[in-house]
Amino acid sequence: AHLLVGALYPDSLPGPFQLESLDETEQYAGFWPHIPFYRPIGLGTGPTEIVAARRPFATVRVRWQAESSLELTEWAAGFQPEIAADAAPVPDMPQALYWVDGDVHVAVMQMGERWIRVRTDLGLVELRRILDTLLPYDRLI
């Protein structure tokens, strides 16, 4: 009987869900994620992976992978991602913190009640441009 709950009430399923399009994120996570208006050509033409979950915190993860990679993870209210002890403010953007993790730059930023983490193998200049152009997806379409 408990197997029927998900079929009858799909909103009760926690996820994660592999999505085909960013258009589905609001349905599966309950919000539109922030997506950078600026995306270097080395990331490819579109996301290679879109994952949404409802619990324990509503989350959307979007990944671009081509010559370079970019992964954005956004959590709804109630969750704060881990911040490295050596994190420093992003130049000219004190609301965002960043650090280097191997070959990857990682940044976290709070936008309203949500937190966003950005991981990329692009340099710090590109990371800052990406952070500076984050807009809710519904404003980009």
N, C-alpha and C positions, 0 to 999 in steps of 0.2 A: 504494500500500500504506500510506503514512503517513497517509492520510485515514481508514483503517479503525481506526487506533489510538484516536482519540477516540470512535468508535462502540463499540468493544470495551472500552475502558478510560476511561470518562468522567472518572474521578478524575485522569487525566493532562492534562486540558485546563486551561490557566491562567486562562481567563476574560478579560475580565469577563463576568459573567452577570447579565442583568436578571431579578430574581426577582418572583414574584407575591405572596409572603408572607414575613414574618419567620420563619415556621416552616421555611423552606428554607435559612436561612443556615448552619446547622450542616452540612448536607449539602454545600453549595458552598464554604464558607470554612473549615470545620472547627471553628467555635466559635460560641457564641451571643453576639451583640453586647450591649453595655450600652445600655439604652433608658431615657430619663428617665420616671419615674413621673409627674412634673409636666410637663404640656404645655398651655400656654395655648390657649383656644378659637380664637384667631386663627390657629392652625396648621392648622385643619381637623380632620377626624375620624380620619384615618390617614395613613400615609406615601404620598407620591405617587411615590416612586422608591426601589427597594431594589436595590443592586448589590453583587455579591460577586466576589472574585477569589482565586485560589489563589497566584499568583506575580506578581511576585517575592516579595512578602510577602502572607500571607493577610490580606485586607482586606474589610470590610463598610462600605458607605456607605448611610445611610438619610436620606431628605429628606422634609420636610413643607413644603408650599407652599399657602398660602391668602392671607389678608390679610397674614400675616407668614410668615417662612420660618425653618426650622431644618434644618441639615445636620450629622449626626454621622458621622464617619469613624473607624473603629477598626481598628488593625493588631495582628496577633498579634506575638509576641516577635520581636525582631530588627530592628525599624524604629522610628526616632524621627522624628516630623514636624519640619519647620522651625519655629523659634520666632523671632519678630520681635525685633530688637535692643532695641526699646522695650517689650517685654513686662514686665508687673508682676504680682505676686501678686493673685489674686482676693480681694476683701475677705473676711476671716474664713475663707479657704480657701487657705492658703499652698502646698498641694500642686498647685494649678492656677495657670497663668499666662494672662494675657489681654492683648489689644491691640485697637486699633480699626483696621480696614482699610476705608477709605471709609465706607459706611453700615452696615458689618457689625462686630459684636463677634466676635472669634475667641478661643477658649480651648483650651489643651492641658493634658492631665492624664495622668499615668501611673497605671494601676491594675494592680498586680501586674506582670506582664511585658508587658502591653499598653499602648498609647498610644491616647488618644482625642482627636480634635479636634472642637470644636463651633463652628459658624459660624451666626450668627443676626442678623437685623435687629431683634430685640427688645433692650431695654435691659440694662444691667449687672445690675440687680436680678433680672430674669427669667433672665438667663444663669446667675447664681449659683444660683438655685432649680433650674434644669435640671441643673446639675452636681451639686448636692447630692442629687438623687433618682435618679442613674444606678444601675440595677440590671441584672444579666444578664437578657436576655429570658426565659429559661426560668423565672426566679423570678416573672415578671409574669403568666405564663399559668397 
